Amino acid sequence: MARYFRRRKFCRFTAEGVQEIDYKDIATLKNYITGKR
């Protein structure tokens, strides 16, 4: 029986200590935005 370990989810912004998220910074938010509406 194979065991697998889940990777713990974490927020990249809190891990880096970001106090404010700039919603106009597309390069940073590109990973979190889908093309669908």
OpenMM code with the backbone's topology and positions (N, CA, C; nanometers):
from openmm import Vec3, app, unit

residues = "MET ALA ARG TYR PHE ARG ARG ARG LYS PHE CYS ARG PHE THR ALA GLU GLY VAL GLN GLU ILE ASP TYR LYS ASP ILE ALA THR LEU LYS ASN TYR ILE THR GLY LYS ARG".split()
positions = [
    Vec3(0.0838, -0.1181, 0.0000),
    Vec3(0.0000, 0.0000, 0.0000),
    Vec3(0.0885, 0.1248, 0.0000),
    Vec3(0.0674, 0.2090, -0.0951),
    Vec3(0.1504, 0.3287, -0.1086),
    Vec3(0.0988, 0.4404, -0.0183),
    Vec3(0.1904, 0.5047, 0.0460),
    Vec3(0.1547, 0.6200, 0.1284),
    Vec3(0.1867, 0.7465, 0.0515),
    Vec3(0.1036, 0.8425, 0.0674),
    Vec3(0.1318, 0.9704, 0.0041),
    Vec3(0.1145, 1.0814, 0.1075),
    Vec3(0.1922, 1.1845, 0.0899),
    Vec3(0.1875, 1.2967, 0.1818),
    Vec3(0.1363, 1.4183, 0.1066),
    Vec3(0.0391, 1.4822, 0.1653),
    Vec3(-0.0133, 1.6040, 0.1045),
    Vec3(0.0777, 1.7200, 0.1395),
    Vec3(0.0962, 1.8042, 0.0417),
    Vec3(0.1694, 1.9252, 0.0696),
    Vec3(0.0755, 2.0229, 0.1384),
    Vec3(0.1204, 2.0846, 0.2434),
    Vec3(0.0360, 2.1788, 0.3155),
    Vec3(0.0211, 2.3068, 0.2349),
    Vec3(-0.1009, 2.3529, 0.2216),
    Vec3(-0.1263, 2.4757, 0.1471),
    Vec3(-0.0858, 2.5957, 0.2320),
    Vec3(-0.0281, 2.6943, 0.1681),
    Vec3(0.0071, 2.8156, 0.2389),
    Vec3(-0.0105, 2.9340, 0.1451),
    Vec3(-0.0303, 3.0472, 0.2029),
    Vec3(-0.0472, 3.1694, 0.1250),
    Vec3(0.0906, 3.2290, 0.0991),
    Vec3(0.1238, 3.2491, -0.0263),
    Vec3(0.2552, 3.3016, -0.0609),
    Vec3(0.2744, 3.4438, -0.0095),
    Vec3(0.1659, 3.5192, -0.0052),
    Vec3(0.1764, 3.6579, 0.0393),
    Vec3(0.2082, 3.6667, 0.1888),
    Vec3(0.1456, 3.5840, 0.2694),
    Vec3(0.1757, 3.5875, 0.4125),
    Vec3(0.3118, 3.5254, 0.4415),
    Vec3(0.3536, 3.4285, 0.3619),
    Vec3(0.4845, 3.3666, 0.3819),
    Vec3(0.5969, 3.4659, 0.3548),
    Vec3(0.5746, 3.5553, 0.2594),
    Vec3(0.6759, 3.6554, 0.2261),
    Vec3(0.6616, 3.7821, 0.3095),
    Vec3(0.5595, 3.7901, 0.3916),
    Vec3(0.5412, 3.9064, 0.4782),
    Vec3(0.4834, 4.0274, 0.4070),
    Vec3(0.4071, 4.0049, 0.3015),
    Vec3(0.3471, 4.1153, 0.2269),
    Vec3(0.2321, 4.1723, 0.3091),
    Vec3(0.2356, 4.3037, 0.3319),
    Vec3(0.1313, 4.3686, 0.4102),
    Vec3(0.0136, 4.4124, 0.3243),
    Vec3(0.0418, 4.4467, 0.1991),
    Vec3(-0.0616, 4.4990, 0.1107),
    Vec3(-0.0455, 4.4364, -0.0269),
    Vec3(-0.1546, 4.3905, -0.0859),
    Vec3(-0.1512, 4.3287, -0.2181),
    Vec3(-0.1983, 4.4301, -0.3211),
    Vec3(-0.1134, 4.4567, -0.4193),
    Vec3(-0.1472, 4.5512, -0.5253),
    Vec3(-0.2251, 4.4771, -0.6331),
    Vec3(-0.3527, 4.5081, -0.6466),
    Vec3(-0.4370, 4.4371, -0.7424),
    Vec3(-0.4044, 4.4728, -0.8864),
    Vec3(-0.3255, 4.5764, -0.9080),
    Vec3(-0.2865, 4.6163, -1.0436),
    Vec3(-0.1588, 4.5459, -1.0903),
    Vec3(-0.0910, 4.4763, -1.0013),
    Vec3(0.0335, 4.4065, -1.0347),
    Vec3(-0.0003, 4.2711, -1.0970),
    Vec3(-0.0167, 4.2703, -1.2284),
    Vec3(-0.0603, 4.1506, -1.3006),
    Vec3(0.0447, 4.0399, -1.2945),
    Vec3(0.1711, 4.0747, -1.2969),
    Vec3(0.2775, 3.9737, -1.2960),
    Vec3(0.2711, 3.8883, -1.1690),
    Vec3(0.2415, 3.9496, -1.0566),
    Vec3(0.2327, 3.8761, -0.9309),
    Vec3(0.1043, 3.7950, -0.9221),
    Vec3(-0.0054, 3.8512, -0.9697),
    Vec3(-0.1362, 3.7864, -0.9571),
    Vec3(-0.1663, 3.6873, -1.0682),
    Vec3(-0.0799, 3.6774, -1.1678),
    Vec3(-0.1047, 3.5909, -1.2836),
    Vec3(-0.1257, 3.4441, -1.2439),
    Vec3(-0.0581, 3.3981, -1.1413),
    Vec3(-0.0725, 3.2591, -1.0969),
    Vec3(-0.2075, 3.2319, -1.0317),
    Vec3(-0.2752, 3.3362, -0.9875),
    Vec3(-0.4009, 3.3200, -0.9152),
    Vec3(-0.5233, 3.3531, -0.9996),
    Vec3(-0.5020, 3.4016, -1.1219),
    Vec3(-0.6125, 3.4430, -1.2082),
    Vec3(-0.6332, 3.3387, -1.3173),
    Vec3(-0.7575, 3.2992, -1.3374),
    Vec3(-0.7893, 3.2082, -1.4473),
    Vec3(-0.8450, 3.2898, -1.5634),
    Vec3(-0.8440, 3.2333, -1.6807),
    Vec3(-0.8953, 3.3016, -1.7984),
    Vec3(-1.0465, 3.3013, -1.8054),
    Vec3(-1.1091, 3.2172, -1.7246),
    Vec3(-1.2551, 3.2068, -1.7261),
    Vec3(-1.3180, 3.3170, -1.6423),
    Vec3(-1.4399, 3.3517, -1.6771),
    Vec3(-1.5127, 3.4505, -1.5975),
    Vec3(-1.6325, 3.3895, -1.5377),
] * unit.nanometer
topology = app.Topology()
chain = topology.addChain("A")
for resn in residues:
    res = topology.addResidue(resn, chain)
    for name in ("N", "CA", "C"):
        topology.addAtom(name, app.Element.getBySymbol(name[0]), res)
